[in-house]
Amino acid sequence: MSQELVWNFEYTVAHVSDYISEYMIFNLFKPEDIKNILKAATLTPDEFIDLMRQSVPTVKASDLYKYTRNTRISISNLEEVIRVLKTIQKYMKLRYIDAIINIFCQTNEEITSSKAKISNLENQIEKLKSELNKLLNSEREFTSMRSQILQNNKIITDLKKEIKVKEEENVQITEENGKIKKLLEEKEAKILHINDKNIKLKREIKAKESKINQINDELNTKEILYKIAGYKNSDDFDAIYKFLSELAKKGNQKIMMKAFEEGLCEKKEKGSERYMLHKASDNGNLILVKSLIECGCDIVAMDTQGFTPLHCASENGQIDIVKYLISVGANKDAKSNSGYNPLLLASKNGHLEVVKCLISFGADKEAKNKYGSTPLIIASIEGKLDIIKYLISVGADKEAKNNYGYTPLIIASLNGYLEIVKYLISVGANKEAKNKDGKTPLLLASENGHLEIVKYLISVGADKKAKDKAGNTLFRCAESRVRDYLLSIGIK
C-alpha cells in the first residue's frame, strides 16, 4: 500500500465522526474498507447509534454485524451501555440480548433510584447543616442534629455498598456478554462456511444454465432461419412485419441481417407499396426502425403516395422516430406526389411536438403542397389552433395564399373556426384579404352561415360593403340566418 493510501486511511479514521454525521460511510466506502475503518476508530455512543440508523435499508443485519463487531465505543456510564445494546438489538436483530438489556435497564433503574435517594439524603444533610448553623448556641439541638447526620451517613454508606454490589453484578453481566460474543463468532464462522458452499453451488447452477441457454439459442436460431426461409417467398406482409419486429426486440442483429439478405425487409404492402420501414415508422416501432436502418434499408424509399418513412412518422406524431430518422440523414423537406413534406403532414394532423422538432432541424415553414398550401394554411384548414399559434410565433407568413388565393384567415372564416379567426385578427391578419373570386373573410363567413364569425368580423371593423368579383354584396350572398342578422343591424 502506498504512503498516499495509508495517509487517506488514517485521515478517514481520524475524521470518521464527520463521515458519520454526513451520512457517507455506507455510500462512500466498500464493505471491507468500512470494516477496517470501524476497527481502527473509536466512536462515541451517539456516533455508533447514528451509524446503525444509516445502515437501513442498504445493509443487511448479518453484514452490519461483520462491519461493526471490532468497533471500539467509548462508554462512560450504564445508560450509554443500554442505548448501545438496544441499538445493536434493533439493527442486528439479536433477540437473545433482550434479557441482557432488561437486566441492564433494571440495574440502571435501581442505581438511578439509589442515586435519587442519595441526592435526597444529601439535600437533607445540607438542610440540617443549614439548621445547624442557626442552632450553634443550642448544644442539645446540635448533638441531636449531629446524631441525625451520623445516621444519614450510615444510610449513605449502606446505599453505596448496594451500588457497589450492583456494579459487581454489571461486571458479571459483561463477562457473560463476552461469552455470548464468542458464541456469535463461532456461529458466524459456520455461516461463512455454508455461504462458501452456496457460492460453489450457484456457480455450478450458472454453468448449467449457460449450457442450457446455449442449446436453446442454437435451437431458436435454427427455428428462426427456418422461418426466414419460409417467409422468403411469402406475400403475407403483416406476418413478416410481426416476425421482424420480434427479431428486433430480441436484439439479434446477425439474424436480422440474414432476414435482410433474404429480402424480408424489402417486402412491400399490397396496394400502398409501403416497405417494412414505412410501417415501423408509422407504428412508432423505434427498435425495429433502428434495426432495419442498420441492416441497410433505404431511409428515403417511397410508397405509392411518394411518402418516405419520415412522412409516415410525422403524419402519425411519432416524435422519437422523427428525431432518429433525421439524425441518420432522412430528408426533412422531401415531398410526396401531392407536394406534402413531413412538416405539412404534422401540421395537418395537429402533432405540435413533431412540428417543433422539424422546425428546430431547419424544415421550411413556408413549404407548399401542390395546391399552394403552407403548414399554416393546412393547420387553418384542419382547425389546429395550437399549431397555428406556434407557427406564427416562429415567423410563419400569416398572409400566405394558396393557389386559390385563400389566406389562413379566409380559410378559418370559411370553415367556421371562430377562435382561430379571433387569434389571427389579434396578431394582425388582414381581415380584408381576398381570394381569387374576390371574396373576403366576411363574405365567405356570411355565405356559409357562420353567424358568430360574421358578428365578430363586423365588430372589429371588417368592410360590410365589400363585393366579390361577381358583384355579390354581403347581404346578397348571406345564408338565411345571417341575412336576418344583417337586416337587424340595417344591412341590405
Backbone torsions as a table, in degrees:
resi	resn	phi	psi	omega
1	MET	NA	130.8	-178.4
2	SER	-71.0	162.9	179.5
3	GLN	-62.1	-33.3	179.9
4	GLU	-63.3	-42.4	179.9
5	LEU	-66.4	-41.6	179.0
6	VAL	-61.9	-43.9	-179.5
7	TRP	-61.8	-40.7	178.3
8	ASN	-63.1	-40.7	179.9
9	PHE	-64.2	-46.9	-179.2
10	GLU	-62.5	-40.0	178.5
11	TYR	-61.4	-43.5	179.7
12	THR	-59.7	-45.2	-179.6
13	VAL	-62.9	-43.1	-177.6
14	ALA	-65.9	-28.4	-177.6
15	HIS	-112.5	26.3	-176.7
16	VAL	-60.2	-33.5	-179.3
17	SER	-63.9	-34.2	177.4
18	ASP	-66.2	-42.7	179.0
19	TYR	-62.4	-38.2	180.0
20	ILE	-68.3	-45.1	-176.9
21	SER	-66.1	-25.6	178.8
22	GLU	-92.4	6.7	179.0
23	TYR	57.8	44.1	-173.5
24	MET	-112.1	-13.2	-172.7
25	ILE	-56.1	-56.1	-173.0
26	PHE	-79.4	-17.5	179.7
27	ASN	-88.5	-29.1	-170.8
28	LEU	-97.1	-33.4	-171.6
29	PHE	-111.5	153.2	175.7
30	LYS	-75.0	159.0	-178.1
31	PRO	-53.0	-44.6	-177.3
32	GLU	-67.7	-37.6	178.0
33	ASP	-65.0	-40.2	178.6
34	ILE	-60.4	-44.2	-178.8
35	LYS	-60.6	-44.4	-178.0
36	ASN	-70.0	-40.3	179.5
37	ILE	-61.8	-47.7	-177.7
38	LEU	-69.0	-28.3	177.1
39	LYS	-68.7	-36.7	-176.2
40	ALA	-85.3	-21.3	-174.6
41	ALA	-91.3	159.8	171.8
42	THR	-119.7	120.9	-175.3
43	LEU	-105.2	151.4	169.3
44	THR	-79.2	161.5	177.0
45	PRO	-55.5	-42.1	-179.1
46	ASP	-63.4	-40.6	178.2
47	GLU	-63.9	-42.8	-179.7
48	PHE	-62.8	-42.8	-179.4
49	ILE	-65.4	-42.0	176.5
50	ASP	-60.6	-40.9	178.7
51	LEU	-60.0	-43.5	179.3
52	MET	-61.7	-43.9	-179.2
53	ARG	-60.2	-39.6	-177.1
54	GLN	-68.9	-16.3	-178.3
55	SER	-71.3	-21.6	-176.8
56	VAL	-87.8	132.1	4.0
57	PRO	-105.1	12.9	-168.9
58	THR	-79.2	-19.4	-174.2
59	VAL	-117.8	130.5	177.3
60	LYS	-70.7	155.5	-179.4
61	ALA	-60.2	-40.9	-178.1
62	SER	-66.6	-39.0	178.2
63	ASP	-70.8	-35.1	179.3
64	LEU	-61.5	-39.0	178.1
65	TYR	-63.3	-41.7	179.8
66	LYS	-61.3	-42.4	-175.9
67	TYR	-66.4	-36.5	-166.5
68	THR	-109.6	-0.2	-172.0
69	ARG	-64.4	-26.0	-179.3
70	ASN	-101.0	13.3	-178.2
71	THR	-75.7	132.9	175.6
72	ARG	-91.1	136.9	-179.8
73	ILE	-125.5	127.1	-179.4
74	SER	-84.3	101.7	-176.4
75	ILE	-107.0	130.4	-176.0
76	SER	-112.7	-9.6	180.0
77	ASN	-156.7	171.4	-175.0
78	LEU	-68.4	-34.3	179.1
79	GLU	-60.8	-39.0	177.9
80	GLU	-67.0	-36.6	176.6
81	VAL	-58.7	-47.5	-177.9
82	ILE	-63.6	-43.3	179.0
83	ARG	-61.0	-44.2	179.7
84	VAL	-63.8	-45.9	-178.8
85	LEU	-63.5	-40.7	178.7
86	LYS	-62.8	-40.2	178.3
87	THR	-63.8	-44.1	177.9
88	ILE	-60.2	-46.0	-179.3
89	GLN	-61.0	-39.2	-175.3
90	LYS	-70.9	-47.1	-172.0
91	TYR	-93.0	-20.4	178.2
92	MET	-102.6	-0.5	176.3
93	LYS	58.7	39.0	-178.5
94	LEU	-93.6	84.5	-175.7
95	ARG	-64.8	-27.4	-174.5
96	TYR	-73.1	-8.2	177.2
97	ILE	-95.4	6.8	177.1
98	ASP	-56.9	-45.2	-177.7
99	ALA	-63.0	-40.5	179.4
100	ILE	-61.7	-45.0	-179.7
101	ILE	-62.6	-41.2	179.4
102	ASN	-61.0	-41.7	179.0
103	ILE	-63.5	-44.7	179.1
104	PHE	-61.6	-42.4	179.9
105	CYS	-63.0	-42.8	179.6
106	GLN	-63.2	-44.4	179.1
107	THR	-62.1	-42.8	-179.1
108	ASN	-62.8	-39.5	178.1
109	GLU	-63.8	-40.6	179.4
110	GLU	-65.7	-42.5	178.8
111	ILE	-64.3	-42.8	179.6
112	THR	-61.4	-42.0	178.8
113	SER	-62.5	-42.9	-180.0
114	SER	-64.6	-42.0	179.1
115	LYS	-63.3	-37.0	178.4
116	ALA	-63.8	-41.0	177.9
117	LYS	-63.2	-43.5	178.7
118	ILE	-60.1	-45.3	-179.3
119	SER	-61.1	-41.2	179.3
120	ASN	-62.7	-44.7	179.6
121	LEU	-66.5	-39.2	178.5
122	GLU	-62.9	-37.7	176.7
123	ASN	-63.1	-39.7	177.9
124	GLN	-63.9	-40.8	179.0
125	ILE	-60.1	-44.2	-179.8
126	GLU	-61.9	-39.4	178.6
127	LYS	-64.2	-41.7	179.2
128	LEU	-65.4	-38.8	178.3
129	LYS	-62.3	-40.2	179.4
130	SER	-62.5	-43.4	178.4
131	GLU	-66.4	-34.8	-180.0
132	LEU	-61.8	-39.9	178.8
133	ASN	-63.5	-30.8	179.9
134	LYS	-78.8	-22.7	-174.0
135	LEU	-112.4	29.7	-179.2
136	LEU	-60.9	-25.9	-176.9
137	ASN	-81.1	-8.9	-178.8
138	SER	-109.3	105.2	-175.3
139	GLU	-66.1	-39.7	-178.6
140	ARG	-65.6	-43.2	178.1
141	GLU	-65.5	-40.0	178.4
142	PHE	-59.7	-44.5	-179.7
143	THR	-63.8	-41.3	179.1
144	SER	-62.9	-43.1	179.6
145	MET	-65.6	-38.8	179.7
146	ARG	-63.4	-41.0	178.6
147	SER	-61.7	-40.8	179.3
148	GLN	-64.6	-40.0	178.1
149	ILE	-61.4	-44.5	179.5
150	LEU	-61.2	-40.9	179.0
151	GLN	-63.3	-42.6	177.8
152	ASN	-64.7	-37.6	177.7
153	ASN	-61.8	-37.8	178.6
154	LYS	-64.1	-41.7	178.1
155	ILE	-61.3	-42.7	178.9
156	ILE	-61.0	-43.1	179.3
157	THR	-60.7	-43.3	179.6
158	ASP	-62.9	-41.5	179.4
159	LEU	-65.2	-37.6	177.8
160	LYS	-63.8	-37.8	177.0
161	LYS	-62.8	-41.2	178.3
162	GLU	-61.3	-41.7	178.7
163	ILE	-61.8	-40.9	179.9
164	LYS	-62.4	-41.0	178.7
165	VAL	-61.4	-44.1	179.7
166	LYS	-62.7	-39.5	179.0
167	GLU	-64.3	-38.5	176.6
168	GLU	-63.6	-38.1	177.1
169	GLU	-63.5	-37.3	178.1
170	ASN	-63.4	-39.8	177.5
171	VAL	-60.1	-43.7	179.5
172	GLN	-61.9	-41.5	178.5
173	ILE	-63.1	-39.8	178.1
174	THR	-60.9	-40.8	177.8
175	GLU	-62.9	-41.8	178.1
176	GLU	-63.8	-36.4	177.5
177	ASN	-62.3	-37.8	176.8
178	GLY	-61.7	-40.9	178.4
179	LYS	-63.9	-41.3	178.8
180	ILE	-63.6	-39.8	178.7
181	LYS	-61.5	-41.9	178.2
182	LYS	-62.4	-41.5	179.0
183	LEU	-62.7	-39.5	177.7
184	LEU	-61.8	-40.8	179.4
185	GLU	-62.8	-39.5	178.0
186	GLU	-64.0	-42.3	178.7
187	LYS	-63.7	-38.7	179.8
188	GLU	-63.0	-40.0	178.4
189	ALA	-60.8	-41.1	178.9
190	LYS	-65.1	-40.9	178.9
191	ILE	-62.1	-42.2	178.8
192	LEU	-61.4	-39.7	178.8
193	HIS	-62.8	-43.2	178.7
194	ILE	-65.3	-39.3	179.0
195	ASN	-62.0	-39.5	177.8
196	ASP	-59.9	-42.7	178.5
197	LYS	-63.0	-41.6	179.8
198	ASN	-61.9	-39.7	179.6
199	ILE	-62.1	-43.6	179.1
200	LYS	-62.1	-42.8	179.5
201	LEU	-63.7	-40.6	178.9
202	LYS	-62.0	-40.2	178.6
203	ARG	-62.6	-42.7	179.1
204	GLU	-62.9	-43.1	179.4
205	ILE	-63.6	-41.8	-179.9
206	LYS	-62.7	-40.8	179.2
207	ALA	-62.7	-42.6	179.6
208	LYS	-67.4	-40.0	177.9
209	GLU	-62.6	-39.7	178.4
210	SER	-61.1	-41.4	179.4
211	LYS	-64.8	-43.5	178.7
212	ILE	-62.2	-43.1	179.3
213	ASN	-62.7	-38.2	178.9
214	GLN	-62.4	-44.6	178.8
215	ILE	-63.2	-43.4	179.5
216	ASN	-62.3	-40.5	178.9
217	ASP	-61.9	-41.8	179.3
218	GLU	-63.0	-43.5	178.9
219	LEU	-64.1	-43.3	179.6
220	ASN	-63.3	-40.3	180.0
221	THR	-62.1	-44.1	178.7
222	LYS	-62.1	-41.7	179.9
223	GLU	-64.4	-41.7	-179.9
224	ILE	-65.7	-43.8	178.7
225	LEU	-61.3	-35.9	177.5
226	TYR	-64.3	-41.9	178.8
227	LYS	-65.3	-41.1	179.1
228	ILE	-58.9	-44.9	179.0
229	ALA	-61.9	-37.7	-180.0
230	GLY	-69.1	-38.2	-178.3
231	TYR	-79.2	-14.1	-175.6
232	LYS	-55.4	-41.1	-178.3
233	ASN	-104.4	15.8	-177.9
234	SER	-93.6	149.3	175.2
235	ASP	-107.3	9.9	-179.3
236	ASP	-79.0	84.2	-173.9
237	PHE	-57.2	-46.5	-176.9
238	ASP	-64.4	-40.6	179.7
239	ALA	-65.7	-41.2	179.0
240	ILE	-66.5	-39.9	177.5
241	TYR	-59.8	-46.7	179.2
242	LYS	-60.1	-42.0	179.4
243	PHE	-62.1	-46.8	179.7
244	LEU	-65.1	-37.2	178.5
245	SER	-62.1	-41.9	178.6
246	GLU	-66.6	-39.5	176.7
247	LEU	-60.7	-44.0	-178.9
248	ALA	-62.8	-40.5	179.4
249	LYS	-61.5	-36.7	-179.7
250	LYS	-72.9	-17.4	175.0
251	GLY	77.5	14.9	179.7
252	ASN	-89.2	86.5	-175.4
253	GLN	-68.7	-26.2	178.6
254	LYS	-63.5	-45.9	177.9
255	ILE	-67.4	-38.0	178.3
256	MET	-60.3	-40.2	178.9
257	MET	-64.9	-36.2	177.4
258	LYS	-62.4	-43.2	177.4
259	ALA	-61.2	-39.0	178.1
260	PHE	-64.1	-45.6	-179.2
261	GLU	-62.1	-31.0	179.6
262	GLU	-85.0	2.7	173.7
263	GLY	89.3	5.8	-177.7
264	LEU	-66.8	-35.9	-176.3
265	CYS	-73.3	-17.1	-178.3
266	GLU	-100.7	9.7	176.7
267	LYS	-64.1	147.7	-179.1
268	LYS	-116.1	146.3	176.4
269	GLU	-78.5	131.1	-178.9
270	LYS	-61.7	137.9	178.4
271	GLY	92.6	-63.9	-177.1
272	SER	-82.3	-20.1	-176.9
273	GLU	58.9	28.8	177.8
274	ARG	-80.4	141.5	176.3
275	TYR	-85.6	173.5	177.3
276	MET	-58.5	-37.6	-178.9
277	LEU	-65.8	-34.1	175.3
278	HIS	-61.9	-48.5	-176.2
279	LYS	-67.2	-40.2	178.8
280	ALA	-62.6	-39.0	178.1
281	SER	-68.4	-41.1	177.3
282	ASP	-57.8	-42.9	-175.2
283	ASN	-87.4	-5.7	-178.7
284	GLY	74.6	26.3	-178.6
285	ASN	-86.6	82.1	-174.0
286	LEU	-63.1	-39.4	-179.3
287	ILE	-60.1	-45.8	-179.7
288	LEU	-68.9	-40.0	178.2
289	VAL	-56.7	-48.9	179.8
290	LYS	-61.1	-44.7	-178.0
291	SER	-62.9	-43.8	179.7
292	LEU	-63.4	-41.5	180.0
293	ILE	-68.2	-39.0	177.0
294	GLU	-62.5	-30.7	177.5
295	CYS	-74.1	-20.6	178.9
296	GLY	115.6	13.3	178.2
297	CYS	-64.0	143.4	-176.5
298	ASP	-73.1	117.9	-177.2
299	ILE	-77.9	-9.6	178.8
300	VAL	-114.9	16.8	176.9
301	ALA	-61.8	145.1	-176.8
302	MET	-116.4	149.3	173.4
303	ASP	-93.3	-167.4	-176.7
304	THR	-64.8	-24.4	177.8
305	GLN	-85.8	-6.4	-174.8
306	GLY	84.8	15.8	179.5
307	PHE	-80.9	132.7	169.7
308	THR	-90.7	170.7	174.9
309	PRO	-55.4	-35.2	179.4
310	LEU	-66.4	-35.9	173.7
311	HIS	-57.9	-47.2	-177.1
312	CYS	-62.0	-45.4	-178.9
313	ALA	-65.0	-40.9	-179.0
314	SER	-67.7	-41.0	-179.3
315	GLU	-62.4	-32.3	-176.0
316	ASN	-104.9	9.9	173.9
317	GLY	70.6	27.6	-178.8
318	GLN	-86.6	81.8	-171.5
319	ILE	-61.0	-40.9	-179.3
320	ASP	-65.3	-38.3	178.1
321	ILE	-66.6	-42.6	179.2
322	VAL	-57.2	-49.5	-179.3
323	LYS	-59.8	-43.9	-176.8
324	TYR	-67.5	-46.1	-178.4
325	LEU	-60.3	-41.2	178.0
326	ILE	-65.5	-38.3	-178.6
327	SER	-64.4	-25.0	-179.9
328	VAL	-103.4	14.4	169.9
329	GLY	103.5	11.2	178.4
330	ALA	-63.9	143.5	-178.8
331	ASN	-77.9	108.4	-176.3
332	LYS	-71.1	-14.9	-178.8
333	ASP	-111.0	13.8	178.9
334	ALA	-60.9	140.6	-178.2
335	LYS	-112.8	144.4	177.8
336	SER	-81.5	-178.2	179.4
337	ASN	-58.5	-32.8	-179.7
338	SER	-95.2	12.3	174.8
339	GLY	85.1	9.7	180.0
340	TYR	-82.9	128.6	169.5
341	ASN	-100.8	173.4	-178.3
342	PRO	-55.6	-38.4	-178.7
343	LEU	-65.9	-39.5	177.6
344	LEU	-62.9	-40.9	179.9
345	LEU	-67.9	-42.0	179.3
346	ALA	-64.3	-39.1	178.5
347	SER	-66.8	-40.9	-179.6
348	LYS	-61.4	-39.2	-174.9
349	ASN	-97.4	5.8	172.6
350	GLY	74.3	28.3	-179.6
351	HIS	-92.6	86.3	-172.6
352	LEU	-61.0	-44.8	-177.5
353	GLU	-62.8	-37.0	177.9
354	VAL	-67.8	-41.6	177.2
355	VAL	-57.9	-47.9	179.3
356	LYS	-60.2	-43.6	-178.6
357	CYS	-61.7	-49.4	-177.9
358	LEU	-61.5	-42.0	179.1
359	ILE	-67.4	-37.0	178.2
360	SER	-63.6	-27.1	177.5
361	PHE	-89.3	4.0	174.5
362	GLY	96.8	15.6	178.4
363	ALA	-62.4	144.8	-177.2
364	ASP	-74.0	110.6	-178.0
365	LYS	-76.2	-5.6	176.9
366	GLU	-110.3	13.3	178.9
367	ALA	-60.9	147.9	-178.2
368	LYS	-124.5	145.8	172.5
369	ASN	-83.1	-174.2	-175.1
370	LYS	-68.6	-11.5	176.3
371	TYR	-95.1	2.2	178.8
372	GLY	81.7	11.5	-177.9
373	SER	-85.6	130.4	174.9
374	THR	-86.8	171.2	175.5
375	PRO	-55.1	-38.1	-179.8
376	LEU	-67.3	-39.5	178.3
377	ILE	-66.5	-43.0	178.9
378	ILE	-60.5	-44.3	179.3
379	ALA	-62.5	-35.0	178.1
380	SER	-69.5	-37.9	177.5
381	ILE	-61.8	-41.2	-175.6
382	GLU	-89.6	-3.0	177.9
383	GLY	72.8	33.0	-177.1
384	LYS	-94.7	85.4	-174.0
385	LEU	-62.7	-41.5	-178.3
386	ASP	-64.4	-35.7	176.5
387	ILE	-66.9	-43.3	179.4
388	ILE	-58.5	-47.9	-179.3
389	LYS	-59.8	-43.7	-178.2
390	TYR	-66.2	-46.3	-178.1
391	LEU	-60.0	-41.5	178.1
392	ILE	-66.7	-35.4	-179.9
393	SER	-64.5	-24.9	179.4
394	VAL	-102.7	14.2	170.6
395	GLY	96.2	15.1	178.0
396	ALA	-62.5	144.6	-177.0
397	ASP	-73.5	109.9	-178.3
398	LYS	-77.2	-8.0	178.2
399	GLU	-106.8	9.3	179.3
400	ALA	-59.8	144.8	179.8
401	LYS	-121.3	145.7	174.4
402	ASN	-85.1	-172.5	-175.9
403	ASN	-62.6	-16.2	-177.7
404	TYR	-105.0	7.4	177.0
405	GLY	82.6	13.5	-178.6
406	TYR	-85.7	127.1	171.6
407	THR	-92.3	169.3	176.0
408	PRO	-55.8	-39.9	-179.1
409	LEU	-68.3	-39.8	178.8
410	ILE	-61.7	-43.3	-178.7
411	ILE	-65.6	-44.6	179.9
412	ALA	-61.5	-38.1	178.3
413	SER	-68.7	-40.4	178.8
414	LEU	-62.4	-40.0	-174.5
415	ASN	-91.4	-3.7	175.7
416	GLY	81.9	26.5	180.0
417	TYR	-90.8	86.0	-173.9
418	LEU	-60.1	-46.8	-177.0
419	GLU	-63.1	-36.9	177.9
420	ILE	-67.9	-41.6	176.8
421	VAL	-57.3	-48.5	-179.7
422	LYS	-59.8	-43.7	-178.1
423	TYR	-64.8	-46.7	-178.7
424	LEU	-61.5	-40.6	175.9
425	ILE	-62.1	-39.6	-176.9
426	SER	-65.5	-25.9	179.4
427	VAL	-100.2	12.6	170.6
428	GLY	95.0	17.2	178.2
429	ALA	-62.8	145.0	-177.5
430	ASN	-73.1	109.9	-177.6
431	LYS	-78.3	-3.9	178.1
432	GLU	-110.8	12.9	178.0
433	ALA	-60.6	149.3	-178.0
434	LYS	-127.0	145.4	174.2
435	ASN	-84.3	-172.6	-176.0
436	LYS	-66.1	-20.1	177.1
437	ASP	-89.9	1.7	179.4
438	GLY	80.5	14.6	-178.2
439	LYS	-88.5	132.5	177.0
440	THR	-89.6	170.0	175.5
441	PRO	-55.1	-39.9	-178.6
442	LEU	-66.2	-42.1	179.6
443	LEU	-62.9	-42.4	-178.4
444	LEU	-70.2	-38.6	177.6
445	ALA	-63.7	-40.2	179.2
446	SER	-66.1	-44.6	-178.5
447	GLU	-62.7	-33.3	-176.1
448	ASN	-99.8	10.2	172.0
449	GLY	75.0	23.4	-180.0
450	HIS	-90.4	79.9	-171.6
451	LEU	-58.5	-44.6	-176.5
452	GLU	-63.5	-36.4	178.1
453	ILE	-69.9	-39.6	176.1
454	VAL	-57.5	-48.8	179.6
455	LYS	-58.7	-44.6	-176.8
456	TYR	-65.5	-47.2	-178.4
457	LEU	-61.6	-39.0	177.0
458	ILE	-65.2	-37.8	-178.4
459	SER	-65.9	-26.3	-179.9
460	VAL	-100.0	13.2	170.5
461	GLY	94.3	17.2	177.4
462	ALA	-60.9	146.1	-175.8
463	ASP	-68.0	111.3	-178.9
464	LYS	-77.1	-13.4	-177.7
465	LYS	-101.0	6.7	-178.3
466	ALA	-62.5	147.2	177.2
467	LYS	-130.5	150.2	175.6
468	ASP	-86.0	-177.4	-175.9
469	LYS	-64.7	-24.3	178.7
470	ALA	-84.7	-0.2	179.3
471	GLY	85.7	8.3	179.4
472	ASN	-71.3	130.1	177.0
473	THR	-89.9	174.8	179.0
474	LEU	-58.7	-44.9	-177.3
475	PHE	-69.6	-40.7	-175.6
476	ARG	-65.1	-38.0	-176.5
477	CYS	-92.3	1.1	-175.0
478	ALA	-72.5	144.1	171.5
479	GLU	-70.4	159.2	-169.1
480	SER	-55.9	-45.5	-178.7
481	ARG	-64.6	-40.4	179.4
482	VAL	-66.3	-38.7	179.9
483	ARG	-61.6	-40.4	177.6
484	ASP	-60.6	-41.8	179.5
485	TYR	-64.9	-44.9	-179.0
486	LEU	-60.4	-40.1	176.9
487	LEU	-62.0	-37.0	-178.0
488	SER	-66.6	-22.3	179.5
489	ILE	-108.6	12.8	172.3
490	GLY	86.8	18.7	178.8
491	ILE	-102.7	126.1	-179.9
492	LYS	-127.9	NA	NA
